[in-house]
């Protein structure tokens, strides 16, 4: 069984630095587990590690899509599975780094995702995304609630992609999305390392990271995305980008935009932590307040690798 190490947790807790340390020490290659880092030219808002920061470590699933391309959880599962196998074949350790919980769970538990062979109907998807634009995400979600209340309770109103996916599946199969139960299987020998810290400290670090993104040119990056289609694009709905659109339309102040990005980022971090705590068996560490715990992580990885 192929071994896979995963480093998870909210933004701004040190996942990137830890991944580089581990990859260097254990002859690893890194697979991004972030649903937004696949998009080219979206570097600042996705906190993408730059080439010069990678310390010679090979990274995968970064900059593989144009902003108008859809990259689904099924796409991620297929691409990451291929990379895990290829990295293992080279005698190296696959290390997945990122915070998109459902993507990671679908990969590691080998979810069928309601039949991976299901081909989304572009016409149906476009219809529902158009409905969200002309009405609202809330009303789109209400549509899902009417036909599949159980799925609606598990999908946030703002996660338009998954709401549309659930509506698509219903139109295609006549079955509720929630009825397509996925059984968790043991496909890989997985070690899950989670990073977290005190909530106030985490939120302060998230706020600081947003300020650093602003200073690095996030507004200009978001403006380019807005001019190419903004929320109409698969890449256009990410945190750090979507909040700018009212500002570019002269409907909101820049101060309000920055405050909203910080709020959305903090809310996302909270959802990430809830997901990992409830859905996956994670070994948690706090390297912000207890950097000495890095040695515990190294020891745990050595013991795990030594087990057949």
C-alpha positions as CSV (number, residue, x, y, z in Angstrom):
1,X,0.0,0.0,0.0
2,X,1.4,3.4,-1.0
3,X,2.3,5.7,1.8
4,X,1.0,9.3,1.7
5,X,1.8,12.1,4.2
6,X,-0.7,14.9,4.4
7,X,-0.2,18.3,6.1
8,X,-3.5,20.0,6.8
9,X,-4.9,22.9,8.7
10,X,-6.1,26.5,8.2
11,X,-4.2,29.2,6.4
12,X,-1.3,31.0,8.0
13,X,-0.2,28.2,10.5
14,X,3.1,27.2,8.8
15,X,2.1,24.3,6.5
16,X,4.4,25.4,3.7
17,X,7.5,25.7,5.8
18,X,6.9,22.4,7.5
19,X,6.3,20.7,4.1
20,X,9.7,21.9,2.8
21,X,11.4,20.7,5.9
22,X,9.8,17.3,5.7
23,X,10.3,17.0,1.9
24,X,14.0,17.8,2.4
25,X,14.5,15.3,5.2
26,X,12.5,12.5,3.8
27,X,13.2,12.7,0.1
28,X,9.6,13.9,-0.7
29,X,7.8,15.7,-3.4
30,X,4.8,18.0,-2.7
31,X,1.3,17.8,-4.1
32,X,-0.8,20.9,-3.6
33,X,-4.1,20.0,-2.0
34,X,-5.5,23.5,-2.6
35,X,-8.4,23.9,-5.0
36,X,-7.3,27.4,-6.1
37,X,-3.6,27.0,-6.6
38,X,-4.2,25.0,-9.8
39,X,-5.0,28.3,-11.6
40,X,-2.2,30.1,-13.5
41,X,-1.6,33.8,-12.7
42,X,-3.5,33.7,-9.4
43,X,-0.5,33.8,-7.1
44,X,-1.1,36.3,-4.4
45,X,-4.6,35.6,-3.3
46,X,-4.0,31.8,-3.3
47,X,-0.8,32.2,-1.2
48,X,1.0,30.1,-3.8
49,X,4.5,29.2,-3.1
50,X,6.8,30.8,-5.7
51,X,9.4,28.8,-7.6
52,X,12.3,30.5,-5.9
53,X,10.8,29.6,-2.5
54,X,10.6,25.8,-3.2
55,X,14.2,25.0,-2.2
56,X,14.5,22.7,-5.2
57,X,11.6,20.5,-4.0
58,X,9.3,19.4,-6.8
59,X,5.7,20.6,-6.5
60,X,2.7,19.2,-8.3
61,X,-0.8,20.5,-9.2
62,X,0.2,24.1,-9.2
63,X,-0.4,26.3,-12.3
64,X,-2.1,23.5,-14.3
65,X,-5.3,25.2,-15.3
66,X,-6.4,28.4,-17.0
67,X,-8.9,30.6,-15.1
68,X,-11.7,29.6,-17.4
69,X,-11.2,25.9,-16.8
70,X,-13.3,23.9,-14.2
71,X,-11.2,21.8,-11.8
72,X,-13.5,19.5,-9.8
73,X,-12.9,17.3,-6.9
74,X,-13.0,14.3,-9.3
75,X,-10.3,16.0,-11.4
76,X,-8.2,16.5,-8.3
77,X,-8.7,12.9,-7.2
78,X,-7.6,11.6,-10.6
79,X,-4.6,13.9,-10.9
80,X,-3.4,13.5,-7.3
81,X,-3.7,9.7,-7.5
82,X,-1.5,9.7,-10.6
83,X,1.1,11.9,-8.9
84,X,1.1,9.7,-5.8
85,X,1.8,6.6,-7.8
86,X,4.6,8.3,-9.9
87,X,6.3,9.8,-6.8
88,X,6.2,6.5,-5.1
89,X,7.6,4.7,-8.1
90,X,10.6,7.0,-7.9
91,X,11.2,5.9,-4.4
92,X,10.1,9.3,-3.0
93,X,7.5,10.3,-0.4
94,X,4.3,11.9,-1.6
95,X,3.4,14.9,0.6
96,X,0.0,16.5,0.2
97,X,-0.2,20.1,1.5
98,X,-3.4,22.1,1.6
99,X,-6.6,23.0,3.3
100,X,-9.4,21.9,0.9
101,X,-10.9,19.3,3.2
102,X,-13.4,17.6,0.8
103,X,-10.7,17.3,-1.9
104,X,-8.3,15.6,0.5
105,X,-11.0,13.3,2.0
106,X,-12.2,12.2,-1.5
107,X,-8.7,11.3,-2.5
108,X,-7.5,9.5,0.7
109,X,-10.8,7.7,1.3
110,X,-11.2,6.9,-2.5
111,X,-14.7,8.3,-2.7
112,X,-16.7,7.3,-5.8
113,X,-18.1,10.8,-5.9
114,X,-21.4,9.6,-7.0
115,X,-19.8,7.9,-10.0
116,X,-16.6,9.4,-11.3
117,X,-17.7,8.5,-14.8
118,X,-20.6,11.0,-14.6
119,X,-20.0,13.7,-17.2
120,X,-21.4,17.0,-16.0
121,X,-23.8,18.6,-18.5
122,X,-22.4,22.0,-19.4
123,X,-25.8,23.3,-20.4
124,X,-27.4,22.4,-17.0
125,X,-24.4,23.8,-15.1
126,X,-24.5,27.1,-17.0
127,X,-28.3,27.3,-16.4
128,X,-27.9,27.1,-12.6
129,X,-24.8,29.5,-12.5
130,X,-26.9,32.0,-14.5
131,X,-29.7,31.6,-12.1
132,X,-27.4,32.4,-9.2
133,X,-26.2,35.6,-11.0
134,X,-29.7,36.8,-11.9
135,X,-31.3,35.9,-8.6
136,X,-28.8,35.1,-5.8
137,X,-26.8,32.3,-4.3
138,X,-29.4,32.2,-1.5
139,X,-32.2,31.5,-4.0
140,X,-30.1,28.9,-5.8
141,X,-29.5,27.2,-2.5
142,X,-33.3,27.3,-1.8
143,X,-33.8,25.4,-5.0
144,X,-31.5,22.7,-3.8
145,X,-33.2,22.7,-0.4
146,X,-36.6,22.0,-2.1
147,X,-35.3,18.8,-3.8
148,X,-32.6,17.6,-1.5
149,X,-32.9,19.1,2.1
150,X,-30.2,16.8,3.4
151,X,-27.6,17.9,0.8
152,X,-28.6,21.6,1.4
153,X,-27.8,21.4,5.1
154,X,-24.3,20.2,4.4
155,X,-23.4,22.6,1.6
156,X,-22.9,26.3,2.5
157,X,-25.0,28.9,0.6
158,X,-21.8,30.5,-0.7
159,X,-20.4,27.2,-2.1
160,X,-22.1,27.8,-5.5
161,X,-20.0,25.1,-7.2
162,X,-21.2,22.3,-5.0
163,X,-24.8,23.5,-4.9
164,X,-24.8,23.5,-8.7
165,X,-23.1,20.0,-8.7
166,X,-25.9,18.7,-6.5
167,X,-28.5,20.2,-8.8
168,X,-26.8,18.7,-11.8
169,X,-26.7,15.2,-10.4
170,X,-30.4,15.4,-9.6
171,X,-31.3,16.5,-13.1
172,X,-29.0,13.9,-14.7
173,X,-29.9,10.9,-12.5
174,X,-33.2,11.7,-10.8
175,X,-31.6,10.8,-7.5
176,X,-30.8,13.1,-4.7
177,X,-27.1,14.0,-4.3
178,X,-27.3,13.1,-0.6
179,X,-28.5,9.6,-1.5
180,X,-25.2,8.8,-3.2
181,X,-23.3,7.6,-0.2
182,X,-19.6,7.3,-0.4
183,X,-17.9,4.5,1.5
184,X,-14.5,5.3,2.9
185,X,-11.9,2.8,1.8
186,X,-8.3,2.3,2.8
187,X,-6.5,3.0,-0.5
188,X,-3.3,4.5,1.0
189,X,-1.2,4.2,4.2
190,X,-1.9,7.7,5.4
191,X,-0.3,9.9,8.1
192,X,-2.2,13.1,8.7
193,X,-0.4,15.9,10.3
194,X,-2.5,18.9,11.3
195,X,-1.3,22.4,12.2
196,X,-3.3,24.8,14.3
197,X,-2.9,27.4,17.0
198,X,-4.8,29.5,19.5
199,X,-7.9,31.0,17.7
200,X,-7.1,34.7,18.5
201,X,-3.5,34.2,17.4
202,X,-4.7,32.4,14.2
203,X,-7.1,35.2,13.4
204,X,-4.4,37.8,13.9
205,X,-2.1,35.9,11.6
206,X,-4.8,35.6,9.0
207,X,-5.5,39.4,9.2
208,X,-1.8,40.1,8.8
209,X,-1.5,37.7,5.8
210,X,-4.3,39.6,4.1
211,X,-2.5,42.9,4.7
212,X,0.6,41.4,3.2
213,X,-1.4,40.2,0.2
214,X,-2.7,43.7,-0.3
215,X,0.8,45.1,-0.1
216,X,2.0,42.5,-2.6
217,X,-0.6,43.6,-5.2
218,X,-3.7,41.6,-4.6
219,X,-6.0,44.3,-5.9
220,X,-4.3,44.3,-9.3
221,X,-4.4,40.5,-9.5
222,X,-8.2,40.6,-8.6
223,X,-8.7,43.4,-11.2
224,X,-7.2,41.3,-14.0
225,X,-9.5,38.4,-13.0
226,X,-12.5,40.8,-12.9
227,X,-11.7,42.1,-16.4
228,X,-11.6,38.6,-17.8
229,X,-14.9,37.6,-16.4
230,X,-14.7,37.6,-12.6
231,X,-17.5,35.6,-10.9
232,X,-18.4,34.0,-14.3
233,X,-15.1,32.1,-14.3
234,X,-14.5,28.9,-12.4
235,X,-11.5,30.6,-10.7
236,X,-13.4,33.8,-10.0
237,X,-15.2,32.7,-6.9
238,X,-12.2,32.3,-4.6
239,X,-11.7,34.2,-1.3
240,X,-9.5,37.2,-1.9
241,X,-11.0,37.8,-5.4
242,X,-14.7,37.8,-5.2
243,X,-14.8,40.4,-2.5
244,X,-13.3,43.0,-4.9
245,X,-16.0,42.9,-7.5
246,X,-18.4,45.3,-5.8
247,X,-15.5,47.7,-5.4
248,X,-14.6,47.5,-9.1
249,X,-18.3,48.2,-9.8
250,X,-18.1,51.3,-7.5
251,X,-20.5,49.7,-4.9
252,X,-18.1,49.3,-2.0
253,X,-15.1,51.0,-0.5
254,X,-11.6,49.5,-0.5
255,X,-11.6,49.5,3.3
256,X,-14.8,47.5,3.3
257,X,-13.4,45.0,0.8
258,X,-10.3,44.4,2.9
259,X,-12.4,43.9,6.0
260,X,-14.6,41.4,4.1
261,X,-11.6,39.4,2.8
262,X,-10.3,39.1,6.4
263,X,-13.8,38.1,7.6
264,X,-14.2,35.5,4.8
265,X,-10.7,34.1,5.4
266,X,-11.4,33.7,9.2
267,X,-14.7,32.1,8.5
268,X,-13.1,29.7,6.0
269,X,-10.4,28.8,8.5
270,X,-13.1,27.9,11.1
271,X,-14.8,25.7,8.5
272,X,-11.6,24.0,7.6
273,X,-10.9,23.1,11.2
274,X,-14.4,21.9,11.8
275,X,-14.1,19.7,8.7
276,X,-10.8,18.1,9.6
277,X,-11.8,17.5,13.2
278,X,-15.1,15.9,12.2
279,X,-14.2,14.0,9.1
280,X,-10.6,12.9,9.4
281,X,-8.2,11.4,12.0
282,X,-5.6,14.1,12.3
283,X,-2.5,14.4,14.6
284,X,-2.6,18.0,15.7
285,X,0.4,20.2,16.5
286,X,1.0,23.9,17.3
287,X,4.2,25.1,15.7
288,X,3.4,28.8,16.2
289,X,3.4,28.6,20.0
290,X,5.4,25.4,20.4
291,X,8.0,25.3,17.6
292,X,9.8,22.5,19.4
293,X,6.9,20.2,18.4
294,X,8.4,20.0,15.0
295,X,10.8,17.3,16.4
296,X,7.8,15.3,17.5
297,X,6.4,15.5,14.0
298,X,9.7,14.3,12.6
299,X,9.9,11.4,15.0
300,X,6.3,10.4,14.2
301,X,7.0,10.4,10.5
302,X,10.2,8.3,11.0
303,X,8.2,5.7,13.0
304,X,5.4,5.7,10.4
305,X,7.8,5.2,7.5
306,X,9.5,2.4,9.4
307,X,6.3,0.5,9.7
308,X,5.5,-2.0,6.9
